[in-house]
Amino acid sequence: MFHKKDCLAMLLAGGQGSRLGVLTRKNAKPAVPFGGKYRIIDFTLSNCVNSGIDTVGVLTQYQPLELNSYIGNGQPWDLDRLDGGVHILPPYQRSAGADWYKGTANAIYQNIDFIDRYHPDDVLILSGDHIYKMDYSKMVEFHHRKGADCTIAVLEVELGEAHRFGIMNTREDDSIYEFEEKPAHPKSTKASMGVYVFRWEVLRRYLIEDEADSASSNDFGKNIIPKMLQDGRAMFAFPFSGYWKDVGTIESLWDANMDLLNPSLKLDLADPNWRIYSRSPLEPPHYIGEQADVHDCIIGGGCEINGAVNFSVLFDDVKVGDGATVEYSILMPGVQIAPGAVVRYAILGEGVQVHAGAHIGSAPTDAAVPAQWGVAVVGDNLSIGDNAVVPAAAMIGADVPERAQAI
């Protein structure tokens, strides 16, 4: 027997995240490490429990092993419950046949039976690849006050950036009269955050109709939302004013990590009233050597720093040797930087070993062609040999051999 839930959340976490390159070669994007001790998905799961939503379906598909293992029974987020809790929902075979999740709407359609168990009034649709803190209960209350069939969270963006987003055009009462996907000439600056609240009885009907349409892409943005607007459904935009970032590219992932080092931004991870929970390993305190030079950093447990580390995010168990330099970089768990190595403007995956004298990345000001500069990325568990050079914007997916001569 499943007790009725006023609202449950469905968290879309099955995307490949191909724009993150080697970082998602063996990982779903929501499982990518972030901020020294978190995974990207921690933010959405923490938002749910902090908002009083205790039933969450996590829809997985691409490379789910690490993500499934990380979520486990949901205990770190207080989602290990007999009535509700967190549920991993991969695609599965039905008697009438099944398929991989074909789109965001199809992913929810395939799990109608799971949602029906709880007879919810509303369903909250979320993405697992955004960094933000949001009280969903305020959005649900707004949804009820407006008598909405669908409510979409929106964030004001710069007019020059609006063409990169799905834009909601609204009336004075926040009702939506038009949705434009990445418009060349946007009429407003209200960008969709990919956070939706639907009345379940209404969404259920649209999902079934959409699945029966062979021409549909089975996508919320391309199909479900435009069809609801066309039918004159009550749809409203919920304004959000906090920090929010889609970390779907190397540049945005690097930017979001660097933002944590800026105290003027609104993403306060130390706020005791809105904690971001994670399944963090238990590591001893970090150690900073007498000759080390460290400032403006986040440093995880078990790190040993004997070189210069500035404006960087270091996860657990990172080692930085004597005379090594790390600047404006993200070092994921277990990275080892040998003496004399230099890492600048780079993201190093879990377990990377950088040997003596190696150089990875460079500052934007050092680029011969500034337009071609970018963050250098090294995939998990790779070795960068003695004196090897990894240039800016490189995406390294295999070991780099040593060079005979230091640069």
RODREN-274924 format. One record per residue (C-alpha): chain; x, y, z. Coordinates in steps of 0.1 Angstrom, whole numbers. Layout:
N
{'A' {X Y Z}}
...
This chain:
407
{'A' {0 0 0}}
{'A' {14 34 -11}}
{'A' {2 65 7}}
{'A' {-9 94 -14}}
{'A' {17 122 -20}}
{'A' {7 158 -26}}
{'A' {37 162 -48}}
{'A' {65 139 -60}}
{'A' {96 147 -80}}
{'A' {109 130 -111}}
{'A' {146 138 -117}}
{'A' {159 134 -152}}
{'A' {195 121 -149}}
{'A' {200 99 -179}}
{'A' {217 123 -203}}
{'A' {250 114 -219}}
{'A' {266 148 -213}}
{'A' {288 145 -244}}
{'A' {299 182 -242}}
{'A' {318 173 -210}}
{'A' {340 149 -231}}
{'A' {362 125 -212}}
{'A' {347 135 -179}}
{'A' {315 116 -188}}
{'A' {331 88 -208}}
{'A' {323 64 -179}}
{'A' {300 86 -159}}
{'A' {265 100 -162}}
{'A' {267 138 -161}}
{'A' {249 142 -128}}
{'A' {276 120 -111}}
{'A' {305 143 -122}}
{'A' {323 156 -91}}
{'A' {317 193 -82}}
{'A' {329 218 -56}}
{'A' {355 198 -37}}
{'A' {331 173 -20}}
{'A' {299 170 -41}}
{'A' {284 155 -72}}
{'A' {263 176 -95}}
{'A' {231 156 -86}}
{'A' {236 165 -49}}
{'A' {221 200 -55}}
{'A' {188 187 -69}}
{'A' {184 159 -43}}
{'A' {192 183 -15}}
{'A' {167 209 -29}}
{'A' {140 182 -28}}
{'A' {145 171 8}}
{'A' {150 207 20}}
{'A' {117 216 3}}
{'A' {98 188 20}}
{'A' {95 165 -10}}
{'A' {103 130 2}}
{'A' {95 109 -29}}
{'A' {119 112 -58}}
{'A' {122 91 -89}}
{'A' {157 93 -105}}
{'A' {155 84 -142}}
{'A' {189 69 -153}}
{'A' {201 56 -187}}
{'A' {236 65 -199}}
{'A' {265 50 -178}}
{'A' {244 46 -147}}
{'A' {267 24 -126}}
{'A' {285 52 -107}}
{'A' {254 73 -103}}
{'A' {233 43 -90}}
{'A' {261 34 -65}}
{'A' {265 70 -54}}
{'A' {227 74 -46}}
{'A' {224 40 -30}}
{'A' {194 40 -6}}
{'A' {193 78 -4}}
{'A' {205 80 32}}
{'A' {228 110 29}}
{'A' {198 131 17}}
{'A' {173 116 42}}
{'A' {156 98 14}}
{'A' {159 63 28}}
{'A' {122 59 36}}
{'A' {97 30 36}}
{'A' {70 53 24}}
{'A' {85 72 -5}}
{'A' {122 79 -6}}
{'A' {145 78 -36}}
{'A' {139 53 -64}}
{'A' {163 45 -93}}
{'A' {142 42 -125}}
{'A' {161 29 -155}}
{'A' {143 19 -188}}
{'A' {129 -16 -185}}
{'A' {112 -42 -206}}
{'A' {74 -43 -205}}
{'A' {52 -70 -218}}
{'A' {42 -48 -247}}
{'A' {78 -40 -255}}
{'A' {100 -11 -245}}
{'A' {127 12 -256}}
{'A' {154 34 -243}}
{'A' {141 67 -231}}
{'A' {135 86 -263}}
{'A' {131 120 -248}}
{'A' {123 138 -216}}
{'A' {85 133 -220}}
{'A' {89 96 -230}}
{'A' {111 91 -199}}
{'A' {82 102 -177}}
{'A' {56 83 -198}}
{'A' {75 51 -192}}
{'A' {72 56 -155}}
{'A' {34 65 -153}}
{'A' {28 33 -132}}
{'A' {54 45 -107}}
{'A' {38 79 -103}}
{'A' {3 64 -102}}
{'A' {13 44 -71}}
{'A' {13 76 -51}}
{'A' {-18 93 -66}}
{'A' {0 128 -65}}
{'A' {-18 160 -71}}
{'A' {13 175 -87}}
{'A' {45 162 -103}}
{'A' {77 182 -102}}
{'A' {100 175 -132}}
{'A' {137 183 -125}}
{'A' {171 180 -142}}
{'A' {201 165 -125}}
{'A' {227 187 -141}}
{'A' {221 222 -127}}
{'A' {239 239 -98}}
{'A' {214 259 -77}}
{'A' {195 261 -44}}
{'A' {158 264 -47}}
{'A' {128 260 -24}}
{'A' {104 240 -46}}
{'A' {76 243 -20}}
{'A' {73 280 -28}}
{'A' {70 271 -65}}
{'A' {43 245 -58}}
{'A' {24 270 -36}}
{'A' {26 296 -65}}
{'A' {13 269 -88}}
{'A' {-18 263 -66}}
{'A' {-24 300 -60}}
{'A' {-25 306 -98}}
{'A' {-47 275 -104}}
{'A' {-21 264 -130}}
{'A' {-20 232 -150}}
{'A' {17 238 -155}}
{'A' {42 261 -138}}
{'A' {77 267 -152}}
{'A' {105 283 -132}}
{'A' {122 311 -151}}
{'A' {154 331 -145}}
{'A' {160 366 -158}}
{'A' {190 366 -182}}
{'A' {209 393 -201}}
{'A' {191 402 -234}}
{'A' {222 393 -253}}
{'A' {222 358 -238}}
{'A' {185 351 -242}}
{'A' {189 335 -276}}
{'A' {207 306 -259}}
{'A' {176 296 -238}}
{'A' {140 286 -240}}
{'A' {122 319 -234}}
{'A' {88 323 -218}}
{'A' {68 353 -229}}
{'A' {43 363 -202}}
{'A' {15 387 -193}}
{'A' {15 409 -163}}
{'A' {0 382 -141}}
{'A' {29 358 -150}}
{'A' {7 337 -173}}
{'A' {26 323 -203}}
{'A' {12 331 -238}}
{'A' {42 320 -258}}
{'A' {73 297 -256}}
{'A' {102 303 -279}}
{'A' {131 278 -281}}
{'A' {164 297 -285}}
{'A' {148 327 -304}}
{'A' {170 348 -327}}
{'A' {151 379 -316}}
{'A' {138 372 -281}}
{'A' {108 392 -269}}
{'A' {117 387 -232}}
{'A' {145 376 -209}}
{'A' {126 350 -189}}
{'A' {147 318 -195}}
{'A' {133 284 -186}}
{'A' {153 266 -159}}
{'A' {140 232 -169}}
{'A' {121 230 -136}}
{'A' {83 222 -141}}
{'A' {53 216 -119}}
{'A' {24 198 -135}}
{'A' {-11 188 -123}}
{'A' {-7 151 -127}}
{'A' {-41 143 -141}}
{'A' {-34 169 -169}}
{'A' {2 158 -176}}
{'A' {-8 122 -176}}
{'A' {-32 128 -204}}
{'A' {-7 148 -225}}
{'A' {20 121 -221}}
{'A' {-3 94 -234}}
{'A' {-14 115 -264}}
{'A' {22 125 -271}}
{'A' {34 88 -270}}
{'A' {7 79 -296}}
{'A' {20 106 -320}}
{'A' {46 90 -342}}
{'A' {59 124 -354}}
{'A' {66 136 -318}}
{'A' {101 140 -304}}
{'A' {86 131 -270}}
{'A' {102 161 -254}}
{'A' {88 186 -229}}
{'A' {102 217 -246}}
{'A' {95 207 -282}}
{'A' {62 189 -277}}
{'A' {44 189 -244}}
{'A' {47 226 -234}}
{'A' {38 239 -269}}
{'A' {8 216 -271}}
{'A' {-5 227 -237}}
{'A' {-1 264 -248}}
{'A' {-19 256 -280}}
{'A' {-48 241 -261}}
{'A' {-51 271 -239}}
{'A' {-41 254 -206}}
{'A' {-34 276 -176}}
{'A' {4 280 -176}}
{'A' {25 303 -155}}
{'A' {61 314 -151}}
{'A' {75 312 -115}}
{'A' {103 339 -111}}
{'A' {135 327 -95}}
{'A' {163 351 -85}}
{'A' {191 330 -70}}
{'A' {222 315 -84}}
{'A' {216 289 -112}}
{'A' {240 274 -137}}
{'A' {237 247 -163}}
{'A' {270 228 -161}}
{'A' {267 211 -194}}
{'A' {299 223 -209}}
{'A' {336 223 -198}}
{'A' {336 261 -196}}
{'A' {304 262 -175}}
{'A' {316 235 -152}}
{'A' {349 253 -147}}
{'A' {331 286 -142}}
{'A' {307 272 -116}}
{'A' {336 257 -96}}
{'A' {354 290 -97}}
{'A' {323 308 -86}}
{'A' {325 290 -53}}
{'A' {357 310 -46}}
{'A' {338 343 -50}}
{'A' {321 353 -18}}
{'A' {299 379 -35}}
{'A' {279 353 -53}}
{'A' {246 338 -40}}
{'A' {257 302 -38}}
{'A' {264 298 -1}}
{'A' {273 262 7}}
{'A' {278 270 44}}
{'A' {242 280 49}}
{'A' {229 258 78}}
{'A' {193 264 68}}
{'A' {198 249 34}}
{'A' {225 223 34}}
{'A' {237 206 3}}
{'A' {241 169 14}}
{'A' {265 144 -2}}
{'A' {279 110 2}}
{'A' {313 123 11}}
{'A' {341 98 20}}
{'A' {355 101 55}}
{'A' {390 115 50}}
{'A' {415 129 76}}
{'A' {420 167 77}}
{'A' {441 182 49}}
{'A' {478 190 54}}
{'A' {495 222 42}}
{'A' {533 221 43}}
{'A' {556 248 57}}
{'A' {568 258 22}}
{'A' {533 257 6}}
{'A' {517 288 -8}}
{'A' {479 285 -7}}
{'A' {452 311 -11}}
{'A' {416 314 -24}}
{'A' {410 276 -26}}
{'A' {386 249 -16}}
{'A' {406 219 -2}}
{'A' {390 185 5}}
{'A' {399 161 33}}
{'A' {431 141 31}}
{'A' {449 165 8}}
{'A' {486 171 11}}
{'A' {498 205 -2}}
{'A' {535 213 -5}}
{'A' {535 235 -36}}
{'A' {517 266 -47}}
{'A' {479 262 -51}}
{'A' {458 293 -59}}
{'A' {422 299 -70}}
{'A' {415 262 -73}}
{'A' {391 235 -61}}
{'A' {408 203 -47}}
{'A' {387 172 -39}}
{'A' {396 146 -13}}
{'A' {431 130 -12}}
{'A' {448 153 -37}}
{'A' {486 155 -34}}
{'A' {506 185 -47}}
{'A' {544 181 -45}}
{'A' {573 205 -37}}
{'A' {577 232 -62}}
{'A' {545 223 -81}}
{'A' {521 250 -92}}
{'A' {483 247 -95}}
{'A' {463 277 -105}}
{'A' {426 282 -115}}
{'A' {421 245 -118}}
{'A' {398 217 -106}}
{'A' {415 185 -93}}
{'A' {391 157 -87}}
{'A' {396 130 -60}}
{'A' {430 112 -58}}
{'A' {449 135 -83}}
{'A' {486 135 -77}}
{'A' {508 164 -89}}
{'A' {546 156 -88}}
{'A' {573 181 -78}}
{'A' {579 208 -104}}
{'A' {547 201 -124}}
{'A' {525 230 -135}}
{'A' {487 229 -139}}
{'A' {469 261 -150}}
{'A' {433 265 -161}}
{'A' {426 228 -162}}
{'A' {402 201 -150}}
{'A' {419 168 -140}}
{'A' {396 137 -136}}
{'A' {397 113 -107}}
{'A' {430 95 -100}}
{'A' {451 115 -126}}
{'A' {489 113 -121}}
{'A' {509 143 -133}}
{'A' {546 135 -133}}
{'A' {576 157 -126}}
{'A' {580 187 -148}}
{'A' {548 182 -168}}
{'A' {528 213 -179}}
{'A' {490 212 -183}}
{'A' {470 241 -196}}
{'A' {479 278 -197}}
{'A' {465 312 -188}}
{'A' {443 330 -214}}
{'A' {469 357 -216}}
{'A' {495 332 -228}}
{'A' {474 320 -258}}
{'A' {489 327 -292}}
{'A' {454 328 -306}}
{'A' {431 340 -278}}
{'A' {400 327 -296}}
{'A' {414 292 -295}}
{'A' {421 292 -257}}
{'A' {401 269 -234}}
{'A' {402 249 -203}}
{'A' {424 218 -206}}
{'A' {408 185 -195}}
{'A' {423 152 -186}}
{'A' {401 121 -181}}
{'A' {400 98 -151}}
{'A' {430 76 -140}}
{'A' {454 88 -168}}
{'A' {491 95 -165}}
{'A' {508 126 -178}}
{'A' {545 117 -181}}
{'A' {576 135 -170}}
{'A' {580 169 -188}}
{'A' {549 162 -210}}
{'A' {529 192 -223}}
{'A' {491 193 -225}}
{'A' {481 225 -242}}
{'A' {451 248 -234}}
{'A' {417 235 -246}}
{'A' {431 199 -250}}
{'A' {407 170 -242}}
{'A' {429 141 -231}}
{'A' {415 106 -231}}
{'A' {447 85 -231}}
{'A' {480 85 -212}}
{'A' {505 112 -224}}
{'A' {541 98 -225}}
{'A' {571 115 -210}}
{'A' {593 139 -229}}
{'A' {630 136 -229}}
{'A' {636 173 -223}}
{'A' {619 197 -199}}
{'A' {604 227 -215}}
